Amino acid sequence: MAENRELTLVLKLVADQFPNAEIHGIDIAKNLIEIARRRFTGNSRVTFQVADALTFKPAAPVPLVVS
């Protein structure tokens, strides 16, 4: 679960640094996505989806990717 804490911490830092940004988190592990969604409940700028980062293709270009 340490990886999920690190992911949500990084996403929170990005969200705080870029207050107008839409943030989309992906992970291949469904249970980690569910935890992340709970941690960001009420924050409509942050969304999550189960996906493999190696094959994920965003619907539109993204200006920043954090891994």
C-alpha positions as protocol buffer text, in pm:
chain_id: "A"
residue {
  index: 1
  type: MET
  ca { x: 0 y: 0 z: 0 }
}
residue {
  index: 2
  type: ALA
  ca { x: 300 y: 232 z: 22 }
}
residue {
  index: 3
  type: GLU
  ca { x: 283 y: 284 z: -354 }
}
residue {
  index: 4
  type: ASN
  ca { x: -74 y: 411 z: -325 }
}
residue {
  index: 5
  type: ARG
  ca { x: 16 y: 655 z: -49 }
}
residue {
  index: 6
  type: GLU
  ca { x: 299 y: 784 z: -265 }
}
residue {
  index: 7
  type: LEU
  ca { x: 71 y: 814 z: -569 }
}
residue {
  index: 8
  type: THR
  ca { x: -197 y: 1003 z: -381 }
}
residue {
  index: 9
  type: LEU
  ca { x: 65 y: 1229 z: -219 }
}
residue {
  index: 10
  type: VAL
  ca { x: 213 y: 1313 z: -560 }
}
residue {
  index: 11
  type: LEU
  ca { x: -134 y: 1379 z: -704 }
}
residue {
  index: 12
  type: LYS
  ca { x: -218 y: 1606 z: -409 }
}
residue {
  index: 13
  type: LEU
  ca { x: 105 y: 1800 z: -461 }
}
residue {
  index: 14
  type: VAL
  ca { x: 30 y: 1838 z: -833 }
}
residue {
  index: 15
  type: ALA
  ca { x: -328 y: 1943 z: -757 }
}
residue {
  index: 16
  type: ASP
  ca { x: -206 y: 2202 z: -507 }
}
residue {
  index: 17
  type: GLN
  ca { x: 62 y: 2336 z: -744 }
}
residue {
  index: 18
  type: PHE
  ca { x: -174 y: 2356 z: -1043 }
}
residue {
  index: 19
  type: PRO
  ca { x: -512 y: 2462 z: -900 }
}
residue {
  index: 20
  type: ASN
  ca { x: -679 y: 2490 z: -1242 }
}
residue {
  index: 21
  type: ALA
  ca { x: -556 y: 2155 z: -1375 }
}
residue {
  index: 22
  type: GLU
  ca { x: -766 y: 1848 z: -1435 }
}
residue {
  index: 23
  type: ILE
  ca { x: -581 y: 1548 z: -1295 }
}
residue {
  index: 24
  type: HIS
  ca { x: -630 y: 1193 z: -1415 }
}
residue {
  index: 25
  type: GLY
  ca { x: -468 y: 908 z: -1224 }
}
residue {
  index: 26
  type: ILE
  ca { x: -429 y: 559 z: -1365 }
}
residue {
  index: 27
  type: ASP
  ca { x: -315 y: 232 z: -1214 }
}
residue {
  index: 28
  type: ILE
  ca { x: -341 y: -126 z: -1328 }
}
residue {
  index: 29
  type: ALA
  ca { x: -459 y: -236 z: -980 }
}
residue {
  index: 30
  type: LYS
  ca { x: -833 y: -187 z: -931 }
}
residue {
  index: 31
  type: ASN
  ca { x: -807 y: -194 z: -551 }
}
residue {
  index: 32
  type: LEU
  ca { x: -552 y: 89 z: -552 }
}
residue {
  index: 33
  type: ILE
  ca { x: -773 y: 299 z: -778 }
}
residue {
  index: 34
  type: GLU
  ca { x: -1064 y: 246 z: -537 }
}
residue {
  index: 35
  type: ILE
  ca { x: -850 y: 366 z: -245 }
}
residue {
  index: 36
  type: ALA
  ca { x: -732 y: 670 z: -442 }
}
residue {
  index: 37
  type: ARG
  ca { x: -1090 y: 758 z: -538 }
}
residue {
  index: 38
  type: ARG
  ca { x: -1190 y: 752 z: -172 }
}
residue {
  index: 39
  type: ARG
  ca { x: -898 y: 978 z: -80 }
}
residue {
  index: 40
  type: PHE
  ca { x: -1005 y: 1235 z: -341 }
}
residue {
  index: 41
  type: THR
  ca { x: -1381 y: 1216 z: -280 }
}
residue {
  index: 42
  type: GLY
  ca { x: -1534 y: 1555 z: -341 }
}
residue {
  index: 43
  type: ASN
  ca { x: -1251 y: 1680 z: -563 }
}
residue {
  index: 44
  type: SER
  ca { x: -1403 y: 1687 z: -910 }
}
residue {
  index: 45
  type: ARG
  ca { x: -1070 y: 1790 z: -1069 }
}
residue {
  index: 46
  type: VAL
  ca { x: -915 y: 1453 z: -986 }
}
residue {
  index: 47
  type: THR
  ca { x: -1038 y: 1136 z: -1159 }
}
residue {
  index: 48
  type: PHE
  ca { x: -906 y: 782 z: -1170 }
}
residue {
  index: 49
  type: GLN
  ca { x: -927 y: 486 z: -1403 }
}
residue {
  index: 50
  type: VAL
  ca { x: -792 y: 133 z: -1408 }
}
residue {
  index: 51
  type: ALA
  ca { x: -545 y: 119 z: -1697 }
}
residue {
  index: 52
  type: ASP
  ca { x: -198 y: -2 z: -1787 }
}
residue {
  index: 53
  type: ALA
  ca { x: 40 y: 295 z: -1811 }
}
residue {
  index: 54
  type: LEU
  ca { x: 238 y: 117 z: -2083 }
}
residue {
  index: 55
  type: THR
  ca { x: -60 y: 101 z: -2320 }
}
residue {
  index: 56
  type: PHE
  ca { x: -279 y: 391 z: -2199 }
}
residue {
  index: 57
  type: LYS
  ca { x: -373 y: 639 z: -2470 }
}
residue {
  index: 58
  type: PRO
  ca { x: -534 y: 961 z: -2342 }
}
residue {
  index: 59
  type: ALA
  ca { x: -830 y: 1099 z: -2535 }
}
residue {
  index: 60
  type: ALA
  ca { x: -647 y: 1430 z: -2578 }
}
residue {
  index: 61
  type: PRO
  ca { x: -287 y: 1546 z: -2546 }
}
residue {
  index: 62
  type: VAL
  ca { x: -171 y: 1599 z: -2188 }
}
residue {
  index: 63
  type: PRO
  ca { x: 80 y: 1866 z: -2087 }
}
residue {
  index: 64
  type: LEU
  ca { x: 230 y: 1676 z: -1792 }
}
residue {
  index: 65
  type: VAL
  ca { x: 280 y: 1310 z: -1705 }
}
residue {
  index: 66
  type: VAL
  ca { x: 405 y: 1204 z: -1363 }
}
residue {
  index: 67
  type: SER
  ca { x: 517 y: 851 z: -1298 }
}
